[in-house]
């Protein structure tokens, strides 16, 4: 997960995944200062930075995505 404009991070992850024989899916991060006020959770501390809010929202999006689809994790032993 990372901000859409961070192509440098996408490049590093793509190379690392290739070298490790892993498949990765990039999930765009969220900028907290671009979020709708309606989507800020109740009880959110307004003293926290917008980066913290964006980080929270991005991780919630990843968790939601992982809960809504079946896991595809296989060990090396599964390939034998």
Rosetta silent file (secondary structure, phi, psi, omega in degrees, C-alpha in Angstrom):
SEQUENCE: XXXXXXXXXXXXXXXXXXXXXXXXXXXXXXXXXXXXXXXXXXXXXXXXXXXXXXXXXXXXXXXXXXXXXXXXXXXXXXXX
SCORE:     score description
SCORE:     0.000 S_00000001
   1 L     0.000  138.645  176.993    0.000    0.000    0.000 S_00000001
   2 E  -173.335  166.398 -179.610    1.239    3.438   -0.820 S_00000001
   3 L   -63.247  143.026 -175.006    0.248    6.724   -2.331 S_00000001
   4 L   -56.818  -28.438 -177.657   -0.544    6.486   -6.047 S_00000001
   5 L   -87.912    4.387 -179.810    2.226    8.907   -6.999 S_00000001
   6 L   -93.244   69.491 -179.167    4.984    6.895   -5.254 S_00000001
   7 H   -64.446  -27.948  178.646    6.193    5.005   -8.307 S_00000001
   8 H   -60.701  -41.624  178.802    9.569    4.500   -6.635 S_00000001
   9 H   -69.398  -38.906  177.495    7.972    2.270   -4.004 S_00000001
  10 H   -61.316  -40.752  179.194    5.989    0.361   -6.620 S_00000001
  11 H   -61.650  -46.170 -178.961    9.221   -0.305   -8.520 S_00000001
  12 H   -62.479  -45.476 -179.901   10.998   -1.634   -5.420 S_00000001
  13 H   -65.217  -38.449  178.725    8.097   -3.909   -4.490 S_00000001
  14 H   -63.138  -43.869  178.902    7.793   -5.222   -8.043 S_00000001
  15 H   -66.387  -43.537  179.561   11.486   -6.104   -8.142 S_00000001
  16 H   -62.898  -41.240  179.951   11.437   -7.666   -4.667 S_00000001
  17 H   -64.519  -42.700  179.718    8.365   -9.729   -5.538 S_00000001
  18 H   -61.343  -45.565 -178.909    9.949  -10.933   -8.770 S_00000001
  19 H   -68.974  -24.362 -177.390   13.154  -11.971   -7.012 S_00000001
  20 H  -100.270    2.176 -177.575   11.191  -13.725   -4.257 S_00000001
  21 L    57.207   43.116  177.723    8.758  -15.468   -6.601 S_00000001
  22 L  -114.356  156.397  173.726    5.842  -13.671   -4.940 S_00000001
  23 L  -111.802  125.637 -179.519    2.794  -12.066   -6.425 S_00000001
  24 L  -120.495  153.487  176.194    1.860   -8.717   -4.941 S_00000001
  25 L  -121.687  124.620  179.338   -1.078   -6.419   -5.454 S_00000001
  26 L   -81.821  132.271  176.864   -0.576   -2.692   -5.028 S_00000001
  27 L  -117.842  126.038 -178.830   -3.300   -0.899   -3.105 S_00000001
  28 E   -66.414  135.002  174.920   -3.448    2.872   -3.352 S_00000001
  29 L   -77.748  174.641 -175.324   -3.032    4.741   -0.102 S_00000001
  30 L  -122.941  137.435  172.503   -5.262    7.589    0.992 S_00000001
  31 L   -90.612  119.349 -176.659   -4.391   11.196    1.775 S_00000001
  32 H   -59.103  -33.529 -178.658   -6.220   12.103    4.968 S_00000001
  33 H   -74.792   -6.044  177.856   -6.619   15.735    3.975 S_00000001
  34 H  -104.396    1.719 -179.000   -8.564   14.635    0.876 S_00000001
  35 L   -79.152  147.777  173.702  -11.077   12.513    2.787 S_00000001
  36 L   -68.311  144.199  176.984  -14.706   13.516    3.145 S_00000001
  37 H   -59.393  -29.599 -179.154  -15.673   14.595    6.651 S_00000001
  38 H   -66.460  -24.532 -175.479  -18.397   11.937    6.491 S_00000001
  39 H   -94.474    1.008  176.948  -15.833    9.154    6.270 S_00000001
  40 L   -79.439  127.613 -175.753  -13.876   10.142    9.397 S_00000001
  41 L   -62.759  146.900  176.357  -14.676    7.632   12.149 S_00000001
  42 L   -59.435  138.153  178.538  -16.672    8.744   15.171 S_00000001
  43 L    85.501    1.765 -179.531  -14.392    9.545   18.070 S_00000001
  44 L   -64.250  132.728  179.864  -11.418   10.346   15.833 S_00000001
  45 L   -74.726  111.047 -178.225   -8.981   12.656   17.647 S_00000001
  46 L   -65.283  -11.176  177.413   -8.847   15.840   15.541 S_00000001
  47 L   -77.723  -14.146  178.185   -5.404   16.508   17.008 S_00000001
  48 L   -76.264  151.759 -176.365   -3.945   13.623   14.994 S_00000001
  49 L   -70.021  159.284  176.593   -2.336   14.472   11.672 S_00000001
  50 H   -66.041  -29.432  176.556   -4.069   14.056    8.336 S_00000001
  51 H   -63.927  -38.543  177.965   -1.308   11.577    7.418 S_00000001
  52 H   -65.167  -41.376  178.039   -2.364    9.411   10.374 S_00000001
  53 H   -63.168  -44.835  178.397   -5.982    9.558    9.236 S_00000001
  54 H   -63.325  -39.524  177.783   -4.989    8.574    5.690 S_00000001
  55 H   -62.009  -46.370  177.512   -2.849    5.730    7.020 S_00000001
  56 H   -57.227  -49.813 -176.871   -5.768    4.448    9.100 S_00000001
  57 H   -63.940  -41.306  178.724   -8.166    4.623    6.131 S_00000001
  58 H   -60.938  -43.283  179.165   -5.732    2.922    3.782 S_00000001
  59 H   -67.515  -36.277  176.422   -5.208    0.024    6.183 S_00000001
  60 H   -63.962  -38.520  178.180   -8.970   -0.325    6.692 S_00000001
  61 H   -63.028  -41.431  178.863   -9.390   -0.533    2.903 S_00000001
  62 H   -65.392  -44.012  179.698   -6.804   -3.329    2.725 S_00000001
  63 H   -63.336  -42.175  178.513   -8.463   -5.236    5.577 S_00000001
  64 H   -60.395  -43.521 -179.786  -11.892   -4.868    3.968 S_00000001
  65 H   -62.483  -41.031 -177.873  -10.494   -6.137    0.686 S_00000001
  66 H   -72.522  -29.454  179.094   -8.856   -9.146    2.347 S_00000001
  67 H   -74.790  -32.698 -174.265  -12.010  -10.054    4.279 S_00000001
  68 H   -84.206   -5.468  177.509  -14.244   -9.898    1.202 S_00000001
  69 L  -131.938  153.425 -178.541  -12.238  -12.329   -0.902 S_00000001
  70 L   -67.887  149.435  179.184  -10.878  -15.788   -0.224 S_00000001
  71 L   -73.034  144.124  177.132   -7.249  -16.115    0.774 S_00000001
  72 L  -126.300   51.604 -179.818   -4.810  -17.382   -1.810 S_00000001
  73 L   -99.696  125.053 -179.681   -1.819  -18.107    0.372 S_00000001
  74 L  -128.583  141.098  177.080    0.079  -21.245   -0.506 S_00000001
  75 L   -88.766  167.631  178.052    3.232  -22.609    1.005 S_00000001
  76 H   -59.393  -33.805 -179.808    6.117  -24.045   -0.958 S_00000001
  77 H   -63.956  -27.848  179.456    4.975  -27.496    0.188 S_00000001
  78 H   -66.996  -20.369 -175.623    1.680  -26.992   -1.678 S_00000001
  79 H   -86.371   -6.260 -175.881    3.568  -26.885   -4.989 S_00000001
  80 L   -78.372    0.000    0.000    5.005  -30.360   -4.716 S_00000001
